Amino acid sequence: MVVLRTRDEIEKMKRPNQVVANILNELVGLCRPGVSTFELEEKSRELVEKYKVKSAFYQYRGYPDFLCASLNEEVVHGIPSKQKVLREGDIISLDFGVIDNGFYGDAALTAPVGKISDALKKLLAVGSEALRRAIEQCRPGNHLSDIARAVQTWAEDNGFSVVRDFVGHGIGRNLHEDPQVPNFGIPKPNVRLREGMVLALEPMLNMGTWRVKILDDGWTVVTEDGQPSAHFEHTVAVTGNGPLVLSRAN
């Protein structure tokens, strides 16, 4: 069942989402060659304590860490490790969430490590723009299919594929709520967007095939062909004045 949030609830959702944005910004600043994803995890734990919030991901369905750190061909849910050391030319997707005052915040981005290839620059630019186009569709009267079409059309027109096995979602007092928000074509009829809906939009674009697989750790999702992937996410409220992005740094 889709829950419509009141203006007061949406206001309360701003802090956890802005905290997530601030923490992601700090983590991006640490993404340099020689830094391990374990060090990023340690920093994320320090920042959660600093902001006096709780981790949304730690032990969620058994996930072992605060941060999801996915390198290169890793799409989502990469587990931080001392053995995963960033190298010049890598890209890294950072996905993070917190709980504050009973509400969840969730966002993600993909960042370059040092100088990256032109092909990877294009992947990141197209992924970021796909998210922007998805956000623009978050208006009362539109449908989930409008969000999906905006992402898929932009991605495929630029030569990339869209992951189908993982999608965006509603968010509020739970990390994952109805509705699911696909980034690819969905059949009609589909959910109409209404004022008060809060959605975590998260396009995942691959350089090669859209097909993915899960590694033996039970969490890390990688592209089936080993080519790079990019992941961008914002939490967005549907309002009468248009889309309100809650997960922007203040």
Contacts in CASP RR format, 6 or more apart in sequence:
PFRMAT RR
TARGET T0000
AUTHOR 0000-0000-0000
METHOD contacts of the structure
MODEL  1
MVVLRTRDEIEKMKRPNQVVANILNELVGLCRPGVSTFELEEKSRELVEK
YKVKSAFYQYRGYPDFLCASLNEEVVHGIPSKQKVLREGDIISLDFGVID
NGFYGDAALTAPVGKISDALKKLLAVGSEALRRAIEQCRPGNHLSDIARA
VQTWAEDNGFSVVRDFVGHGIGRNLHEDPQVPNFGIPKPNVRLREGMVLA
LEPMLNMGTWRVKILDDGWTVVTEDGQPSAHFEHTVAVTGNGPLVLSRAN
1 178 0 8 1.000
2 170 0 8 1.000
2 177 0 8 1.000
2 178 0 8 1.000
2 179 0 8 1.000
2 191 0 8 1.000
2 194 0 8 1.000
2 197 0 8 1.000
3 172 0 8 1.000
3 173 0 8 1.000
3 177 0 8 1.000
3 178 0 8 1.000
4 194 0 8 1.000
4 195 0 8 1.000
4 196 0 8 1.000
4 197 0 8 1.000
5 13 0 8 1.000
5 172 0 8 1.000
5 196 0 8 1.000
5 197 0 8 1.000
5 198 0 8 1.000
5 237 0 8 1.000
6 196 0 8 1.000
9 103 0 8 1.000
9 172 0 8 1.000
10 196 0 8 1.000
10 198 0 8 1.000
10 237 0 8 1.000
10 239 0 8 1.000
10 244 0 8 1.000
10 246 0 8 1.000
12 101 0 8 1.000
12 102 0 8 1.000
12 103 0 8 1.000
13 103 0 8 1.000
13 104 0 8 1.000
13 105 0 8 1.000
13 172 0 8 1.000
13 198 0 8 1.000
13 235 0 8 1.000
13 237 0 8 1.000
13 246 0 8 1.000
14 246 0 8 1.000
15 100 0 8 1.000
15 101 0 8 1.000
16 53 0 8 1.000
16 97 0 8 1.000
16 98 0 8 1.000
16 99 0 8 1.000
16 100 0 8 1.000
16 101 0 8 1.000
16 103 0 8 1.000
16 104 0 8 1.000
16 105 0 8 1.000
17 105 0 8 1.000
17 106 0 8 1.000
17 107 0 8 1.000
17 235 0 8 1.000
17 246 0 8 1.000
17 247 0 8 1.000
17 248 0 8 1.000
18 246 0 8 1.000
18 247 0 8 1.000
18 248 0 8 1.000
18 249 0 8 1.000
18 250 0 8 1.000
19 51 0 8 1.000
19 53 0 8 1.000
19 98 0 8 1.000
19 100 0 8 1.000
19 105 0 8 1.000
20 96 0 8 1.000
20 97 0 8 1.000
20 98 0 8 1.000
20 105 0 8 1.000
20 106 0 8 1.000
20 107 0 8 1.000
20 235 0 8 1.000
20 247 0 8 1.000
21 107 0 8 1.000
21 247 0 8 1.000
21 248 0 8 1.000
21 249 0 8 1.000
21 250 0 8 1.000
22 47 0 8 1.000
22 51 0 8 1.000
22 249 0 8 1.000
22 250 0 8 1.000
23 44 0 8 1.000
23 47 0 8 1.000
23 48 0 8 1.000
23 51 0 8 1.000
23 96 0 8 1.000
23 98 0 8 1.000
24 94 0 8 1.000
24 96 0 8 1.000
24 107 0 8 1.000
24 108 0 8 1.000
24 109 0 8 1.000
24 249 0 8 1.000
25 249 0 8 1.000
26 43 0 8 1.000
26 47 0 8 1.000
27 40 0 8 1.000
27 43 0 8 1.000
27 44 0 8 1.000
27 67 0 8 1.000
27 94 0 8 1.000
27 96 0 8 1.000
28 94 0 8 1.000
28 109 0 8 1.000
28 111 0 8 1.000
30 39 0 8 1.000
30 40 0 8 1.000
30 43 0 8 1.000
31 40 0 8 1.000
31 86 0 8 1.000
31 92 0 8 1.000
31 94 0 8 1.000
31 111 0 8 1.000
31 112 0 8 1.000
31 113 0 8 1.000
32 86 0 8 1.000
32 113 0 8 1.000
32 114 0 8 1.000
33 86 0 8 1.000
33 87 0 8 1.000
33 88 0 8 1.000
33 113 0 8 1.000
33 114 0 8 1.000
34 85 0 8 1.000
34 86 0 8 1.000
34 87 0 8 1.000
35 85 0 8 1.000
35 86 0 8 1.000
36 80 0 8 1.000
36 81 0 8 1.000
36 82 0 8 1.000
36 83 0 8 1.000
36 84 0 8 1.000
36 85 0 8 1.000
36 86 0 8 1.000
37 67 0 8 1.000
37 69 0 8 1.000
37 71 0 8 1.000
37 78 0 8 1.000
37 80 0 8 1.000
37 81 0 8 1.000
37 84 0 8 1.000
37 85 0 8 1.000
37 86 0 8 1.000
37 92 0 8 1.000
38 80 0 8 1.000
38 81 0 8 1.000
38 82 0 8 1.000
38 84 0 8 1.000
40 67 0 8 1.000
40 69 0 8 1.000
40 80 0 8 1.000
40 94 0 8 1.000
41 65 0 8 1.000
41 66 0 8 1.000
41 67 0 8 1.000
41 69 0 8 1.000
41 80 0 8 1.000
44 66 0 8 1.000
44 67 0 8 1.000
44 96 0 8 1.000
45 55 0 8 1.000
45 66 0 8 1.000
48 54 0 8 1.000
48 55 0 8 1.000
48 66 0 8 1.000
48 98 0 8 1.000
51 98 0 8 1.000
53 98 0 8 1.000
53 99 0 8 1.000
53 100 0 8 1.000
54 98 0 8 1.000
54 99 0 8 1.000
54 100 0 8 1.000
55 66 0 8 1.000
55 97 0 8 1.000
55 98 0 8 1.000
55 99 0 8 1.000
56 96 0 8 1.000
56 97 0 8 1.000
56 98 0 8 1.000
56 99 0 8 1.000
56 104 0 8 1.000
56 105 0 8 1.000
56 106 0 8 1.000
56 175 0 8 1.000
57 63 0 8 1.000
57 65 0 8 1.000
57 66 0 8 1.000
57 67 0 8 1.000
57 68 0 8 1.000
57 95 0 8 1.000
57 96 0 8 1.000
57 97 0 8 1.000
58 64 0 8 1.000
58 65 0 8 1.000
58 66 0 8 1.000
60 175 0 8 1.000
63 77 0 8 1.000
63 219 0 8 1.000
64 79 0 8 1.000
65 79 0 8 1.000
65 80 0 8 1.000
66 96 0 8 1.000
67 80 0 8 1.000
67 94 0 8 1.000
67 95 0 8 1.000
67 96 0 8 1.000
68 76 0 8 1.000
68 77 0 8 1.000
68 78 0 8 1.000
68 79 0 8 1.000
68 93 0 8 1.000
68 94 0 8 1.000
68 95 0 8 1.000
68 96 0 8 1.000
68 108 0 8 1.000
69 78 0 8 1.000
69 79 0 8 1.000
69 80 0 8 1.000
69 84 0 8 1.000
69 92 0 8 1.000
69 93 0 8 1.000
69 94 0 8 1.000
70 76 0 8 1.000
70 77 0 8 1.000
70 78 0 8 1.000
70 92 0 8 1.000
70 93 0 8 1.000
70 95 0 8 1.000
70 220 0 8 1.000
70 221 0 8 1.000
70 229 0 8 1.000
70 231 0 8 1.000
71 78 0 8 1.000
71 84 0 8 1.000
71 86 0 8 1.000
71 90 0 8 1.000
71 91 0 8 1.000
71 92 0 8 1.000
71 93 0 8 1.000
72 90 0 8 1.000
72 91 0 8 1.000
72 92 0 8 1.000
72 228 0 8 1.000
72 229 0 8 1.000
73 222 0 8 1.000
73 223 0 8 1.000
73 226 0 8 1.000
73 227 0 8 1.000
73 228 0 8 1.000
73 229 0 8 1.000
74 93 0 8 1.000
74 220 0 8 1.000
74 221 0 8 1.000
74 222 0 8 1.000
74 229 0 8 1.000
75 93 0 8 1.000
75 163 0 8 1.000
75 166 0 8 1.000
75 204 0 8 1.000
75 206 0 8 1.000
75 212 0 8 1.000
75 221 0 8 1.000
75 222 0 8 1.000
75 223 0 8 1.000
75 229 0 8 1.000
75 231 0 8 1.000
76 93 0 8 1.000
76 95 0 8 1.000
76 166 0 8 1.000
76 204 0 8 1.000
76 221 0 8 1.000
76 231 0 8 1.000
77 95 0 8 1.000
77 219 0 8 1.000
77 220 0 8 1.000
77 221 0 8 1.000
78 219 0 8 1.000
78 220 0 8 1.000
78 221 0 8 1.000
79 217 0 8 1.000
79 219 0 8 1.000
79 220 0 8 1.000
86 92 0 8 1.000
86 113 0 8 1.000
87 113 0 8 1.000
88 113 0 8 1.000
88 114 0 8 1.000
88 115 0 8 1.000
89 112 0 8 1.000
89 113 0 8 1.000
89 114 0 8 1.000
89 115 0 8 1.000
89 116 0 8 1.000
89 117 0 8 1.000
89 120 0 8 1.000
90 112 0 8 1.000
90 113 0 8 1.000
90 116 0 8 1.000
91 110 0 8 1.000
91 111 0 8 1.000
91 112 0 8 1.000
91 113 0 8 1.000
91 116 0 8 1.000
91 120 0 8 1.000
91 123 0 8 1.000
91 124 0 8 1.000
91 228 0 8 1.000
91 230 0 8 1.000
92 110 0 8 1.000
92 111 0 8 1.000
92 113 0 8 1.000
93 108 0 8 1.000
93 109 0 8 1.000
93 110 0 8 1.000
93 111 0 8 1.000
93 229 0 8 1.000
93 230 0 8 1.000
93 231 0 8 1.000
94 108 0 8 1.000
94 109 0 8 1.000
94 110 0 8 1.000
94 111 0 8 1.000
95 106 0 8 1.000
95 107 0 8 1.000
95 108 0 8 1.000
95 231 0 8 1.000
95 233 0 8 1.000
96 106 0 8 1.000
96 107 0 8 1.000
96 108 0 8 1.000
97 104 0 8 1.000
97 105 0 8 1.000
97 106 0 8 1.000
97 107 0 8 1.000
97 175 0 8 1.000
98 104 0 8 1.000
98 105 0 8 1.000
99 105 0 8 1.000
102 173 0 8 1.000
103 172 0 8 1.000
103 173 0 8 1.000
104 171 0 8 1.000
104 172 0 8 1.000
104 173 0 8 1.000
104 174 0 8 1.000
104 175 0 8 1.000
105 171 0 8 1.000
105 172 0 8 1.000
105 235 0 8 1.000
105 246 0 8 1.000
105 247 0 8 1.000
106 171 0 8 1.000
106 175 0 8 1.000
106 200 0 8 1.000
106 233 0 8 1.000
106 235 0 8 1.000
106 247 0 8 1.000
107 200 0 8 1.000
107 233 0 8 1.000
107 234 0 8 1.000
107 235 0 8 1.000
107 247 0 8 1.000
108 202 0 8 1.000
108 231 0 8 1.000
108 232 0 8 1.000
108 233 0 8 1.000
109 128 0 8 1.000
109 231 0 8 1.000
109 232 0 8 1.000
109 233 0 8 1.000
110 124 0 8 1.000
110 127 0 8 1.000
110 230 0 8 1.000
110 231 0 8 1.000
110 232 0 8 1.000
111 124 0 8 1.000
112 120 0 8 1.000
112 121 0 8 1.000
112 124 0 8 1.000
116 124 0 8 1.000
119 207 0 8 1.000
120 228 0 8 1.000
122 158 0 8 1.000
123 160 0 8 1.000
123 205 0 8 1.000
123 207 0 8 1.000
123 228 0 8 1.000
123 230 0 8 1.000
124 230 0 8 1.000
126 154 0 8 1.000
126 155 0 8 1.000
126 158 0 8 1.000
126 160 0 8 1.000
126 205 0 8 1.000
126 230 0 8 1.000
127 155 0 8 1.000
127 160 0 8 1.000
127 203 0 8 1.000
127 205 0 8 1.000
127 230 0 8 1.000
127 232 0 8 1.000
128 232 0 8 1.000
129 154 0 8 1.000
130 150 0 8 1.000
130 151 0 8 1.000
130 154 0 8 1.000
130 155 0 8 1.000
130 183 0 8 1.000
130 203 0 8 1.000
130 205 0 8 1.000
130 232 0 8 1.000
131 151 0 8 1.000
131 201 0 8 1.000
131 202 0 8 1.000
131 203 0 8 1.000
131 232 0 8 1.000
131 233 0 8 1.000
131 234 0 8 1.000
133 150 0 8 1.000
133 151 0 8 1.000
133 154 0 8 1.000
134 147 0 8 1.000
134 150 0 8 1.000
134 151 0 8 1.000
134 183 0 8 1.000
134 201 0 8 1.000
134 203 0 8 1.000
135 201 0 8 1.000
135 234 0 8 1.000
135 236 0 8 1.000
135 243 0 8 1.000
135 245 0 8 1.000
136 150 0 8 1.000
136 243 0 8 1.000
137 146 0 8 1.000
137 147 0 8 1.000
137 150 0 8 1.000
137 193 0 8 1.000
137 243 0 8 1.000
138 147 0 8 1.000
138 193 0 8 1.000
138 197 0 8 1.000
138 199 0 8 1.000
138 201 0 8 1.000
138 236 0 8 1.000
138 237 0 8 1.000
138 238 0 8 1.000
138 242 0 8 1.000
138 243 0 8 1.000
139 193 0 8 1.000
139 238 0 8 1.000
139 240 0 8 1.000
139 242 0 8 1.000
139 243 0 8 1.000
140 193 0 8 1.000
140 194 0 8 1.000
140 195 0 8 1.000
140 238 0 8 1.000
140 239 0 8 1.000
140 240 0 8 1.000
140 242 0 8 1.000
141 192 0 8 1.000
141 193 0 8 1.000
141 194 0 8 1.000
142 192 0 8 1.000
142 193 0 8 1.000
143 188 0 8 1.000
143 190 0 8 1.000
143 191 0 8 1.000
143 192 0 8 1.000
143 193 0 8 1.000
144 179 0 8 1.000
144 181 0 8 1.000
144 182 0 8 1.000
144 186 0 8 1.000
144 190 0 8 1.000
144 191 0 8 1.000
144 193 0 8 1.000
145 185 0 8 1.000
145 186 0 8 1.000
145 188 0 8 1.000
145 190 0 8 1.000
146 193 0 8 1.000
147 181 0 8 1.000
147 183 0 8 1.000
147 199 0 8 1.000
147 201 0 8 1.000
148 181 0 8 1.000
148 182 0 8 1.000
148 183 0 8 1.000
148 184 0 8 1.000
148 185 0 8 1.000
148 186 0 8 1.000
149 185 0 8 1.000
151 162 0 8 1.000
151 183 0 8 1.000
151 184 0 8 1.000
151 203 0 8 1.000
152 162 0 8 1.000
152 183 0 8 1.000
152 184 0 8 1.000
152 185 0 8 1.000
155 161 0 8 1.000
155 162 0 8 1.000
155 183 0 8 1.000
155 203 0 8 1.000
155 205 0 8 1.000
156 162 0 8 1.000
160 205 0 8 1.000
160 206 0 8 1.000
160 207 0 8 1.000
160 208 0 8 1.000
161 205 0 8 1.000
161 206 0 8 1.000
161 208 0 8 1.000
161 209 0 8 1.000
161 210 0 8 1.000
162 183 0 8 1.000
162 184 0 8 1.000
162 203 0 8 1.000
162 204 0 8 1.000
162 205 0 8 1.000
162 206 0 8 1.000
162 210 0 8 1.000
163 183 0 8 1.000
163 204 0 8 1.000
163 205 0 8 1.000
163 206 0 8 1.000
163 210 0 8 1.000
163 212 0 8 1.000
163 229 0 8 1.000
164 182 0 8 1.000
164 184 0 8 1.000
164 210 0 8 1.000
165 212 0 8 1.000
165 221 0 8 1.000
166 202 0 8 1.000
166 204 0 8 1.000
166 212 0 8 1.000
166 221 0 8 1.000
167 180 0 8 1.000
167 181 0 8 1.000
167 182 0 8 1.000
167 183 0 8 1.000
167 202 0 8 1.000
168 180 0 8 1.000
168 181 0 8 1.000
168 182 0 8 1.000
168 183 0 8 1.000
168 199 0 8 1.000
168 200 0 8 1.000
168 201 0 8 1.000
168 202 0 8 1.000
168 233 0 8 1.000
169 176 0 8 1.000
169 177 0 8 1.000
169 178 0 8 1.000
169 179 0 8 1.000
169 180 0 8 1.000
169 181 0 8 1.000
169 199 0 8 1.000
169 200 0 8 1.000
170 176 0 8 1.000
170 177 0 8 1.000
170 178 0 8 1.000
170 179 0 8 1.000
170 180 0 8 1.000
170 181 0 8 1.000
170 197 0 8 1.000
170 198 0 8 1.000
170 199 0 8 1.000
170 200 0 8 1.000
171 177 0 8 1.000
171 198 0 8 1.000
171 199 0 8 1.000
171 200 0 8 1.000
171 235 0 8 1.000
172 198 0 8 1.000
179 191 0 8 1.000
179 199 0 8 1.000
181 199 0 8 1.000
181 200 0 8 1.000
181 201 0 8 1.000
181 202 0 8 1.000
183 202 0 8 1.000
183 203 0 8 1.000
183 204 0 8 1.000
184 210 0 8 1.000
193 238 0 8 1.000
194 238 0 8 1.000
195 238 0 8 1.000
195 239 0 8 1.000
195 240 0 8 1.000
196 237 0 8 1.000
196 238 0 8 1.000
196 239 0 8 1.000
197 237 0 8 1.000
197 238 0 8 1.000
198 235 0 8 1.000
198 236 0 8 1.000
198 237 0 8 1.000
198 238 0 8 1.000
198 246 0 8 1.000
199 235 0 8 1.000
199 236 0 8 1.000
199 238 0 8 1.000
200 233 0 8 1.000
200 234 0 8 1.000
200 235 0 8 1.000
200 236 0 8 1.000
201 233 0 8 1.000
201 234 0 8 1.000
201 235 0 8 1.000
201 236 0 8 1.000
202 231 0 8 1.000
202 232 0 8 1.000
202 233 0 8 1.000
203 231 0 8 1.000
203 232 0 8 1.000
203 233 0 8 1.000
204 229 0 8 1.000
204 230 0 8 1.000
204 231 0 8 1.000
205 229 0 8 1.000
205 230 0 8 1.000
205 231 0 8 1.000
206 212 0 8 1.000
206 223 0 8 1.000
206 227 0 8 1.000
206 228 0 8 1.000
206 229 0 8 1.000
207 223 0 8 1.000
207 227 0 8 1.000
207 228 0 8 1.000
207 229 0 8 1.000
208 223 0 8 1.000
208 225 0 8 1.000
208 227 0 8 1.000
209 223 0 8 1.000
209 224 0 8 1.000
209 225 0 8 1.000
209 227 0 8 1.000
211 223 0 8 1.000
211 224 0 8 1.000
211 225 0 8 1.000
212 221 0 8 1.000
212 222 0 8 1.000
212 223 0 8 1.000
212 224 0 8 1.000
213 221 0 8 1.000
213 222 0 8 1.000
213 224 0 8 1.000
214 220 0 8 1.000
214 221 0 8 1.000
214 222 0 8 1.000
215 221 0 8 1.000
215 222 0 8 1.000
222 229 0 8 1.000
223 229 0 8 1.000
233 247 0 8 1.000
234 245 0 8 1.000
234 246 0 8 1.000
234 247 0 8 1.000
234 248 0 8 1.000
235 245 0 8 1.000
235 246 0 8 1.000
235 247 0 8 1.000
236 243 0 8 1.000
236 244 0 8 1.000
236 245 0 8 1.000
236 246 0 8 1.000
236 247 0 8 1.000
237 243 0 8 1.000
237 244 0 8 1.000
237 246 0 8 1.000
238 244 0 8 1.000
END
